[in-house]
Amino acid sequence: MDTMIRHRCTRRRHRTGRLVRPRAALIAVAVAVLTGAAAADQSPEILSTLATVEDVADEFELWDIARIPLLPQSGVDPYGRGAYETPALVESWVQTHTPPDYDGYIVIDWHDGVTEPLLAGSTHERFEAVVAAMVSVVNDIKRLRPNAQVGYVGIPVFDYWSHGEAWHASIDAAKPLHDAVDVFFPDVRDVYGTEPERDLERLSTYVAATLELAAGRPVYLYTSHRYENLTERWGYRLIPRDEYVAHIAGLLAVDHDGVSASGVVASGNERQTFFAGASTKVRGGYVRTDPQWQRVRDAFAAETLADEGVDDYLTRLHPYVFCMLNEAVRAEPCTLDPPATD
């Protein structure tokens, strides 16, 4: 994959050999089916931070997907302390992954050490320090790339189980952070396979609140083709196509004062997780047996062929992911099959 991400794609290219229809009309049909109402004339974009292989490069143009850079937590807060102690790492990352005139999106993924204080709000002893640190990261990036549009995954924070007054109070308290960013990437990944309606209902509340907070700034749904790795039954497994498509299409239909999400982001780093999940060994030689990593190993065992390497595996998997996402956003049926063993 190119280390220098150029400028974000804003227009859709013709895809050879495929029927190309007006996107706004397709979305209107899809949303009308889901909501019984006519959709606004809009054309959601598909962006991607997916860590993939060069063999999949052509798929980005095929599906009209723009790659954008992701600044991982390891470059901001490697030890998960909720503190910004590595400005040199951030500067190096920016210089490596974006050109001086970059005017596209930059996604920051920082969860460890900051999510708990942000959810607790001003009652948490580290809340103000965390907000200030996260604002500093944005300011440093904007100093280096003043035309970039910078935002965090999962900001504003969201509590799946409790999104009442306390949650709204924590959002209000983090106003300096929300004022600092240029774009919002609400994390809308599925959690439970048996209750997709509940997932959609609760995350719709989150998307609507983010649209209100954004006040006209772009909002892109941060998506994954895998369930959150939280439950024994579904953790890290691929989301069935119909459920995935309905979930994303439903969230794109959410609006606040007539404004909906600008598009979606395809995310995931299966290359790193593949190797971690294929072995029980971790640093220091200890055996990792915790349930979350066992679920990762089980998922890869169900999806990979015998002796299949990670590059071949990703070459099979990621076109299917793009195909699903294209169906969710543009209502063009996906005919590819999910990866599976023989």
C-alpha positions as CSV (number, residue, x, y, z in Angstrom):
1,M,0.0,0.0,0.0
2,D,1.2,3.5,-0.7
3,T,2.7,5.2,2.3
4,M,1.8,8.6,1.0
5,I,-2.0,9.1,0.8
6,R,-2.9,11.7,-1.8
7,H,-6.2,13.6,-1.9
8,R,-9.6,12.2,-1.1
9,C,-11.8,11.0,-3.9
10,T,-15.0,13.1,-4.3
11,R,-16.4,11.8,-7.5
12,R,-17.4,8.3,-8.6
13,R,-15.7,6.7,-11.5
14,H,-17.4,4.4,-14.0
15,R,-16.8,0.8,-13.1
16,T,-16.1,-1.3,-16.2
17,G,-18.5,-4.2,-16.7
18,R,-20.9,-3.1,-14.0
19,L,-24.3,-1.4,-14.2
20,V,-23.8,2.2,-12.9
21,R,-27.0,4.0,-12.0
22,P,-27.5,7.4,-10.3
23,R,-26.4,6.9,-6.7
24,A,-29.0,9.3,-5.3
25,A,-31.8,7.4,-6.8
26,L,-30.5,4.1,-5.5
27,I,-30.2,5.5,-2.0
28,A,-33.7,6.9,-2.2
29,V,-35.0,3.5,-3.0
30,A,-33.0,1.8,-0.2
31,V,-34.1,4.3,2.5
32,A,-37.7,4.3,1.3
33,V,-37.7,0.5,1.9
34,L,-36.2,0.9,5.4
35,T,-38.1,4.0,6.6
36,G,-41.2,4.3,4.3
37,A,-40.1,7.8,3.5
38,A,-38.3,9.5,0.6
39,A,-34.6,10.2,1.1
40,A,-32.8,13.4,0.6
41,D,-30.8,13.8,-2.6
42,Q,-27.3,12.9,-1.3
43,S,-24.4,10.8,-2.3
44,P,-22.6,9.2,0.6
45,E,-18.9,8.6,0.1
46,I,-17.1,5.4,1.0
47,L,-13.7,5.9,2.7
48,S,-11.3,3.2,4.0
49,T,-8.6,2.8,6.6
50,L,-8.6,-1.0,6.0
51,A,-5.1,-2.4,6.2
52,T,-4.9,-4.6,3.1
53,V,-2.6,-5.8,0.3
54,E,-1.5,-4.5,-3.1
55,D,-3.5,-7.2,-4.8
56,V,-6.6,-5.4,-3.6
57,A,-5.5,-2.0,-4.8
58,D,-7.7,-2.1,-8.0
59,E,-10.7,-2.8,-5.8
60,F,-10.6,0.7,-4.4
61,E,-11.1,2.2,-7.8
62,L,-13.6,-0.5,-8.8
63,W,-15.9,0.3,-5.9
64,D,-15.0,4.1,-5.8
65,I,-13.5,3.9,-2.4
66,A,-10.9,6.5,-1.2
67,R,-8.2,5.4,1.2
68,I,-7.5,7.7,4.1
69,P,-4.7,7.5,6.7
70,L,-5.3,6.2,10.2
71,L,-3.1,7.4,13.1
72,P,-3.1,4.4,15.5
73,Q,-2.9,4.6,19.3
74,S,0.7,3.3,19.2
75,G,1.7,6.6,17.6
76,V,-0.1,8.8,20.1
77,D,-0.2,7.0,23.5
78,P,1.7,3.7,23.1
79,Y,1.2,2.7,26.8
80,G,-2.5,3.6,27.0
81,R,-2.0,6.1,29.8
82,G,-4.4,8.7,28.4
83,A,-1.6,11.1,28.0
84,Y,0.0,12.7,25.0
85,E,3.8,12.2,25.6
86,T,4.9,11.4,22.0
87,P,4.6,14.5,19.8
88,A,7.7,13.3,17.9
89,L,6.0,10.1,16.9
90,V,2.9,12.0,15.7
91,E,5.1,14.3,13.6
92,S,7.0,11.4,12.1
93,W,3.7,9.7,11.2
94,V,2.2,12.8,9.6
95,Q,5.4,13.4,7.5
96,T,5.5,9.7,6.4
97,H,1.8,9.2,5.6
98,T,0.6,12.5,4.2
99,P,2.1,15.0,1.7
100,P,2.7,18.6,2.7
101,D,-0.4,19.8,0.8
102,Y,-2.7,17.1,2.1
103,D,-6.3,18.3,2.3
104,G,-8.2,15.0,3.1
105,Y,-9.3,13.3,6.2
106,I,-7.0,12.0,9.0
107,V,-8.5,9.5,11.4
108,I,-7.0,9.1,15.0
109,D,-7.7,5.9,16.8
110,W,-7.2,6.5,20.5
111,H,-9.3,4.5,23.0
112,D,-7.1,3.0,25.8
113,G,-6.7,5.4,28.7
114,V,-9.2,8.0,27.4
115,T,-12.6,6.3,26.9
116,E,-13.3,5.8,30.6
117,P,-12.6,9.4,31.6
118,L,-14.6,10.7,28.6
119,L,-17.6,8.6,29.5
120,A,-17.4,9.7,33.2
121,G,-17.2,13.3,32.3
122,S,-16.1,16.1,34.5
123,T,-16.5,13.9,37.6
124,H,-13.4,11.9,36.6
125,E,-10.2,13.1,38.0
126,R,-8.4,12.8,34.7
127,F,-11.1,14.1,32.5
128,E,-9.7,17.6,31.9
129,A,-6.2,16.3,31.2
130,V,-7.5,13.8,28.7
131,V,-9.6,16.4,26.8
132,A,-6.6,18.7,26.7
133,A,-4.3,16.0,25.5
134,M,-6.6,15.0,22.7
135,V,-7.0,18.6,21.6
136,S,-3.2,19.0,21.6
137,V,-2.9,16.0,19.2
138,V,-5.4,17.7,16.8
139,N,-3.6,21.0,17.0
140,D,-0.2,19.5,16.3
141,I,-1.5,17.7,13.2
142,K,-3.2,20.8,12.0
143,R,0.0,22.8,12.5
144,L,1.8,20.3,10.2
145,R,-1.1,19.8,7.8
146,P,-3.3,22.9,8.0
147,N,-5.6,21.8,5.2
148,A,-6.3,18.3,6.6
149,Q,-9.6,17.5,8.2
150,V,-8.9,15.7,11.5
151,G,-11.1,13.6,13.7
152,Y,-11.2,10.7,16.2
153,V,-12.8,7.3,16.0
154,G,-15.6,7.1,18.5
155,I,-15.8,10.7,19.4
156,P,-18.2,11.7,20.9
157,V,-18.0,8.7,23.1
158,F,-21.0,6.4,23.4
159,D,-22.3,4.1,26.1
160,Y,-24.2,1.2,24.4
161,W,-26.2,0.4,27.6
162,S,-26.8,3.9,29.0
163,H,-27.3,6.9,26.8
164,G,-29.4,9.1,29.0
165,E,-28.7,12.3,30.9
166,A,-25.3,11.2,32.2
167,W,-24.1,10.4,28.7
168,H,-25.3,13.8,27.4
169,A,-23.6,15.5,30.3
170,S,-20.3,13.8,29.5
171,I,-20.7,15.0,25.8
172,D,-21.4,18.6,26.9
173,A,-18.3,18.5,29.2
174,A,-16.0,17.5,26.3
175,K,-17.0,20.6,24.3
176,P,-13.3,21.8,23.8
177,L,-12.5,18.5,22.1
178,H,-15.6,18.5,19.9
179,D,-14.9,22.1,18.9
180,A,-11.3,21.2,17.9
181,V,-12.0,18.4,15.4
182,D,-13.0,19.0,11.8
183,V,-14.9,15.7,11.2
184,F,-16.6,13.0,13.3
185,F,-16.2,9.3,13.0
186,P,-18.9,7.7,15.3
187,D,-18.0,4.0,15.9
188,V,-21.1,2.1,14.8
189,R,-19.9,-1.6,14.8
190,D,-22.4,-4.3,15.5
191,V,-22.4,-6.0,18.9
192,Y,-25.1,-8.7,19.1
193,G,-26.0,-11.1,16.2
194,T,-29.4,-12.0,17.7
195,E,-30.7,-8.5,18.2
196,P,-29.9,-6.4,15.1
197,E,-32.9,-4.2,15.7
198,R,-31.5,-3.2,19.1
199,D,-28.1,-2.5,17.7
200,L,-29.7,-0.3,15.0
201,E,-32.0,1.5,17.5
202,R,-29.2,2.4,20.0
203,L,-26.6,3.3,17.4
204,S,-29.2,5.4,15.6
205,T,-29.5,7.4,18.8
206,Y,-25.7,7.8,18.7
207,V,-25.6,8.9,15.1
208,A,-28.4,11.4,15.6
209,A,-26.6,13.0,18.6
210,T,-23.3,13.1,16.6
211,L,-25.0,14.9,13.7
212,E,-26.5,17.4,16.1
213,L,-23.1,18.0,17.7
214,A,-21.3,18.3,14.4
215,A,-23.4,21.3,13.5
216,G,-22.7,20.9,9.7
217,R,-19.3,19.4,9.9
218,P,-18.9,16.0,8.1
219,V,-19.9,12.8,9.9
220,Y,-18.7,9.5,8.6
221,L,-19.9,6.2,10.1
222,Y,-16.9,4.1,11.2
223,T,-17.8,0.6,10.3
224,S,-16.4,-2.9,10.6
225,H,-17.4,-6.1,8.8
226,R,-16.8,-8.0,12.1
227,Y,-18.8,-8.0,15.4
228,E,-17.2,-6.3,18.4
229,N,-15.0,-8.9,20.1
230,L,-17.1,-8.8,23.3
231,T,-19.3,-11.9,23.3
232,E,-18.5,-15.6,23.2
233,R,-21.0,-16.3,20.4
234,W,-20.2,-13.5,18.0
235,G,-16.9,-11.9,19.0
236,Y,-14.8,-11.0,15.9
237,R,-16.8,-13.1,13.5
238,L,-17.9,-11.8,10.2
239,I,-21.3,-10.1,10.2
240,P,-23.8,-11.8,7.8
241,R,-24.3,-9.8,4.7
242,D,-28.0,-9.1,5.1
243,E,-27.5,-7.9,8.7
244,Y,-24.5,-5.8,7.8
245,V,-26.2,-4.1,4.8
246,A,-29.4,-3.4,6.8
247,H,-27.4,-2.0,9.7
248,I,-25.3,0.4,7.7
249,A,-28.1,1.5,5.3
250,G,-30.4,2.1,8.4
251,L,-27.8,4.3,10.0
252,L,-27.2,6.3,6.8
253,A,-30.9,7.0,6.9
254,V,-30.7,8.7,10.3
255,D,-30.9,12.4,10.0
256,H,-30.9,15.5,12.3
257,D,-32.8,18.5,10.9
258,G,-32.6,17.0,7.4
259,V,-28.8,16.3,7.6
260,S,-27.5,12.7,7.4
261,A,-24.0,11.2,7.6
262,S,-21.6,12.1,4.8
263,G,-20.6,8.5,4.2
264,V,-18.9,5.5,5.8
265,V,-15.4,4.3,6.6
266,A,-14.4,0.7,6.1
267,S,-12.0,-0.2,8.9
268,G,-9.9,-3.2,10.1
269,N,-6.4,-4.5,10.6
270,E,-6.6,-8.2,10.0
271,R,-3.0,-8.4,8.9
272,Q,-1.8,-7.7,12.4
273,T,-4.6,-9.6,14.1
274,F,-4.1,-12.6,11.8
275,F,-0.6,-13.2,13.2
276,A,-1.6,-12.5,16.7
277,G,-4.6,-14.8,16.5
278,A,-2.6,-17.6,14.8
279,S,-0.4,-18.0,17.8
280,T,-0.9,-18.2,21.6
281,K,2.5,-16.7,22.2
282,V,3.0,-13.1,23.1
283,R,6.0,-11.0,24.2
284,G,8.1,-12.7,26.8
285,G,7.0,-16.2,25.6
286,Y,3.8,-16.3,27.7
287,V,0.8,-18.3,26.4
288,R,-2.2,-16.1,25.7
289,T,-5.4,-18.0,26.5
290,D,-7.9,-15.3,27.3
291,P,-11.3,-15.7,25.6
292,Q,-11.1,-12.7,23.3
293,W,-8.0,-14.1,21.5
294,Q,-9.5,-17.6,21.3
295,R,-12.4,-16.0,19.5
296,V,-10.0,-14.4,17.1
297,R,-8.3,-17.8,16.4
298,D,-11.7,-19.5,15.9
299,A,-12.8,-16.8,13.4
300,F,-9.6,-17.2,11.3
301,A,-9.9,-21.0,11.5
302,A,-13.4,-20.7,10.0
303,E,-12.4,-18.3,7.2
304,T,-8.9,-19.4,6.0
305,L,-7.9,-22.3,3.8
306,A,-5.3,-24.9,4.9
307,D,-1.8,-23.4,5.0
308,E,-3.2,-20.1,3.5
309,G,-1.0,-17.0,4.1
310,V,-2.3,-13.7,5.2
311,D,-1.9,-12.0,1.8
312,D,-3.9,-14.6,0.0
313,Y,-6.5,-14.5,2.8
314,L,-6.9,-10.7,2.6
315,T,-7.1,-10.9,-1.2
316,R,-10.2,-13.1,-0.8
317,L,-11.7,-11.3,2.1
318,H,-11.5,-7.6,1.4
319,P,-13.2,-7.5,-2.0
320,Y,-16.1,-9.1,-0.3
321,V,-16.0,-6.4,2.4
322,F,-16.1,-3.7,-0.3
323,C,-18.8,-5.5,-2.1
324,M,-21.0,-5.6,1.0
325,L,-20.3,-2.0,1.9
326,N,-21.1,-0.9,-1.7
327,E,-24.5,-2.6,-1.4
328,A,-25.2,-0.9,2.0
329,V,-24.4,2.5,0.7
330,R,-25.4,2.4,-3.0
331,A,-28.0,-0.5,-3.0
332,E,-26.2,-2.4,-5.7
333,P,-26.6,-6.1,-4.8
334,C,-23.4,-7.9,-3.7
335,T,-22.9,-11.3,-5.4
336,L,-19.6,-12.2,-3.9
337,D,-19.4,-15.0,-1.3
338,P,-17.8,-14.6,2.1
339,P,-14.5,-16.3,2.7
340,A,-14.8,-19.8,4.1
341,T,-12.9,-23.1,4.3
342,D,-13.4,-25.8,1.7
